[in-house]
């Protein structure tokens, strides 16, 4: 009911803006939960790209041989700019989250006309609709694994660590 009221208000006001605190706070996970795949992957990719300066800074601070040759001042400026852009992205997600979710759901619903049988159409709608805790869990799992792989790149020299470990 809350979404229908927001959608009605958006349609009456001819506006795409309707504040979604869930999208604001939970970021891409909100869209994964709602099965809005395009915004989910889009926002996830944008967040990861905007976190790149922080990752580069971690590589440099740990003395990793994989760290690119950027000056500390340039990296600091880049990190601050990306932090500001990440904040703006968070605001955009919050302001347009319901509209993006509505657009995603509407496109899935429109595709149901491909199924002439009412029972088959209902089954497909039921499968594609609703929410997905599994998608959120899988996203968190993949991000955790990615973070773990990234930590292997930290340190003074990965080859020296491998040689020490494997003798």
N, C-alpha and C positions, 0 to 999 in steps of 0.2 A: 504493500500500500504506500509506503514512503517513497518508493521509486516512481510509482505511477503518479503520485501527487507532484513530484519534482518534474517528471516528464511533461505533465499537463501544464505546469507553470512555465516551463521552458518553451513549450509550444505557443502558449498564449502570449508570452513576452517576446517571442521570436528571438530567443537567446540560446546560446550553447553553454552558458555559464550557470552552474548550479554547484554549490560547494559540497564536496565529498570529503569529510574528514578522514574516512578510511583510506581513500586514495592518497590523500595528503600525507598521512602518517605511515602507511604500510607500503607505499610506493608500488613497484611492479608486482609485489605479492598480492595486492588487492586485485589486479587484473588477472593474475593466474588463478586466484580463487574464484573469480567470476567467469572464467573461461573466455576472456576477451584476449585472444592470443596475440593479435597484432600489436595492440598497445602494450601488452605484457612484455613481449620480446623487445619492442622498441624502447620502452623506458628502461628495461634491464641493460640493454646495450649502451644507452646514453649514460646511465649511472656508472657502468664499468669504464667507459671512455673517460668520464669526468674524474674517476678515481685514479687514472693512470699517473698523474704527477705524484700522488701520494705513494704509489707503488714504486715509482722511480726513485723517490726520496728514500724509501726504505732500502732499496738496493744499494744506493750510495752510502747511506749511514752504516750499513752492515759490511761495507767493503767488498761487495760482490763484484766478480769480474764481468757480470752481465749488465752492470750499471752503465747507461749511456753517459757520454761526456758532456754534461750540462753544468753550467756554473750554479753554485748554490743560490745566488741571488735570482737568476733566471728561473730556476726551479721553484723558488719561493713565490715569485710573482705568478708563475703559471698555476701553482697550487691554489693561490688565492683567487685567481680568476675562475678556475674550475669549481672552487667551493661556492663562489657567488652564482655561477651558472647552475650548479646543483640545487642551490636554494630556489632559484627561479624556476627550475624544472619541477621542483616539489610543489611550488605554488600553481604552476600550470596543471599538474596532475590533479591537485585538489579542486581547481576551478572547473576543469573540463572532464574530470573522471567519470561523472554520470553520463555525460554526453557521449564519451568514447565507448562506455559500456553499452549504452542504448544502441549506438550505431553497430556495434559488433553483434549484439543480440538480434537486431532487426535484419541484418544480412543473413544470419543463420535461419531466422524464421522465414524469410523470403525464399530461401533455397528449398523449403519444405514443399513448395508447389511442384517440385519434381516427382513427388510421390502421390500418385492419384488415389491410392488406397488410404482411407482415413485411419485405419488401425496402424498401418505401417508409418504414416505421417506422425501419428501420436507417439509411437515407439521411438522414432528418430528424434522428435522434439524432446522427449523425456531424457534420452541419452545425451543430447547436446546441450540441454538446458541445465539449470541448477548451478550448483557450486562444486568446486573440486579441491578438497583438502590434499588429495594426492599430488596435484600439480604444484601446490605450494610446498609440500614436503620434498618433492623431487627437485624443485628449484633450489631450496635451501641445501639439500644434499649435494647438488652439483656445485653450488657456490662454495660449500665447505671443502669439497674435494679440490676445487680450483685453488682455493686459498692454501690448502695443504701442499699442492704441487708448487705453488708460488714460493712457499717457505723453503723449498729445496734449492731455490735460486739464491737465497740469502746466504751471507757468510763470505769469508775472505776468498775462498776458492773451492768451487764444487769438486773439481778434480782431486784436489788434495784431500778433501773429506772422503771421497770415494776410495782413494788409494789407502787411506788410513783405516777405513772400515773393512775393505776387502783384502788388505794386506798386500 
